[in-house]
Amino acid sequence: MTSLFDLTGHVALITGGNSGIGLGMAHGLAGCGADVCIWGTNAERNEAAVEELAKHGTRVRAIRCDVGDEDAVAASFAETLDYFGRVDSCFANAGTRAPDLAFVETSLADFRAATRVNLEGAFVTLRTAARHMVERGGGGVLVGTSSVSSVHGTPRGQAYAASKAGLTAIIRGCAVELARYGINAHSLVVGWTETPLISREMHNPAFEQNVMKRMPHRRWGRPDDFARLAVYLAGGVGGFQTGDEIVIDGGYTIF
């Protein structure tokens, strides 16, 4: 990276940052000098991620947090500020899946299994970060990890797709409302990517053969594909670019 992407002194918060896409973003940010706080529910993964990220030589901290719990988000954000003093960019990346059920068999509880984390959790996280950025002054960056499922018709996945479409809508509203405070907001519309959440399903031979023929890059996405993008977005504090829906899917959507 050039000095244009020097993030020394920048503090980034990444939910779901202990594995997959979130950890890929954390590596990119820490590698360019940013201090990084990751939130995750798995204590062992949190510890392992901190050990990895510490090799970059910046300040790193992991906090066990269930973003679907509003009180936990408030406490975790307060702990983040106590340690780092500020948050300059917030990546609402934590996500989960709903049970794999036919739409007519999906209960409201099944639906909420996805929206509790992916939509409500992202809302509470982004709102908490935005409050801090507005009160502190100086701008900031909000990023939400959405999905191509919010664009495609997604059989047996309506709850997940709805949660990601809702997140994209939240980001759009934030981009417009918060621009006056120098806060930019973007959503990442993510395609098939190797993460613990869906890796097993992706490597089902029949599924892989069916999807890969529609993938111009002829490979699955990797967590490190998100490293440079996270750095680019985090480094745009106070810039003129906001409200983007950045598609990262190897060309799957347009093919």
N, C-alpha and C positions, 0 to 999 in steps of 0.2 A: 504494500500500500504506500501511496505517496503521502506527503504531509497534509494534503487535502482531506485525508481520512484519518488524521490523528485525533483520537478521542480521549486524549489524556485529560483527566479531570471530569469527564462525563460519567454520570451514574445511570446505568440501565437496569430496569427491572423486567424480568422475564418469567411469566407464570408457565408452569409446565416446562421449566427450563432444565430439568434433570435428565432428559433423554430426548431422542428424536429431533424434530425440527427446532424445538426450543434450545436444546443443547448445541445444535449446530449454529444457531444465531448467537448464543452466548460465547462460543469459541471465536466467532468473527469479531464480536465487540471487544472481548478481552484482549484478543490478539492485536487490536489497534489502540490499546491503551485505556479502554473504558473499565471502570469499576463495575462489577456485575453482582446483582442480587437475584438469585433464582428461588422460586417458590415451587414446591412439589409436595405431594402427599406421601410419597414413599421415602422414608428416612434413609434407607440404605442407598438408594439411587441419588439422593441429595448429597450424601457424603462422598460417593464415588465421583459425582460431577464436580464438586468443589476441589477434589484432589486433582482432577484433570485440568480444570480451569486455572488453578493456582500456578500452573507451570508458565502461564503467560506473564506472571509477575505483577499483576494488578490486585486490588482488593476484591475478594470474592466471599460471598456469604450465602448460605442456603437456609431457608425458613420453611418449616413444615406448615403448609396452609391448604385448606380445602376452600377453593374460591367460591363454592356454592354456599358457603356459610358467611353471611354478611359480617357478623361479629369477628370471625377469624380473619377476614380481609382487613378490617379496620385495625385489629391488633397487629397483624403482620406488616401492614404499611407503617404503623407507628414504630415497630421494631426496625424496619428498613431505614426510616429517617433517623432513628436514634444512632444507628451504626454509620450510615453514609452521609447524613446531613441533608440530602436532597435526592430527588429523582428527576432526571432530565428526559428520559424516554421510558415508556411503558409498553411492553409487548404482551398483550392479552392472548396467550397462546395455549393455555390449559384446555384440554378437551377430552371428551369421552364419547362412547357410542351408546346408542339405545339397543335393546334386544332386537335380534334379526327376526322380525315377525311380519307377516302379511298385514297390510294396512287395516283390513277389517278385523284383525285379531289384536290390534295394538290398543292397549288400555291407556287411560290418561296418565297413570303412573309410569308406564313404559315411555310415553312421550316426554314426561318430565325428567326421566332419567338422563336424557340428553340435554334438555333445555336448562336444567338446574345449573350445570357447569358451563356449557358452551355459550349460553345466552345470558342467563341471570348472573352467572359468575363473571363473565366478561364485562357485563354492564356495571356491576359493583366495583370491579377492579379499575376499569377505565374512569368511572365517575370519581373514585377516590383519588386516583392519580391526577385527574383534571382539576379537582379542587385544590390540591397541593400546588400545581403549576400556576393556577390563576392567583392564588394567595401569595405565592413566592415571587411571581413576576419573572420575566426573562424568557418566556416561551417554553416550548417542549414538544414532544412527539408522542402520539398515541398510535399504536399499530395493533390490529386484530387479525388473528389467523382464521380466515374463512376457508371455503372449500368449493371446488367445482361442482360439488353436489348441490350447491345453492343455485346453480345455473341449469344443470341437466335435470331431466326427469329421473328421479331416484327411487326405483321400486324397492319396497321393504326398508326404506331408509328415510321416510318422510320426516320423522322427528329430528334426525341429525341434519337433514337438508334445511328444515325450517329454522333450526337454531343458528346455522351458519348464515342463512339469508338475513335473519334478524340482526346478527352481529354486523354484517355489511351495512345494513340500514342505520344502525347506531353510529358507525364510523362516519357515514355520510353526514349525518346531522351534526356530529362533533366537528367535522371539518368546516362547516359553515358557521356554526355558533361560536366556536372557540378561536377562529382566525384572528379576531380582534385582540386576542391576548398573545398572539404569536405562537399559538399551538397548532401544529399540523396533525392531520389524522389520515391514516391509510389502512386499507385492508389487503391482505395477501390471499388471493384465491388459489388455493393449493390443489394440485392434482395428486395422482398416485405416488406416494412417497414412502420409502422404507422407514417405518416407525414401529415401536412395540405394539401400537394400537391395532395395526392391520397387516403386519408383515406375514403372518401365517396364511391369511386369506389370499394375499397377493401371489403367493408361491404355490397355490393350487394349480397343477398343470393346465387344466381346462380353462380356468380363469385367466391365467397368465397368457396363454395362447390367444385367447379372444381379445384381451385388452392390448397386448403388445403390438398387434398388427395395426392398431390405431395410434400408435405412439411414434411420431416422427424421429425422436431421439433414440428409439429402440432400447430404452432402459427405464427402470424406475427412478424416481427422484431420490436424492440422498439428503440427509440433514445438512451436509456441508454446502449444498446448493443454496442455502439460505444465509450463509455467513456474510458474504459480501453485501447482499441486499440489506441485511440488518444494519450493517455499518453505514451504508449509503443513506438509509432512512434516518438513523439516529443522528448522523452528522448534518441533517438538514434543518436544525433548530432555527426558527425565524426566517426560513426560506420562503419561496413563492409557490412551491409545489405542495398541494394538499388535495385530499379527497380521492386519491387514486385507488382503483381496484386492480392490483398488480397480479396478473395471472402467471403462475409458475407451475407448468404442467407438462413441459417437454413438447408442447404443440398439440397435446391431446384434444383440447377443446376446439381448435380451428381446423383439425384434419377431417 
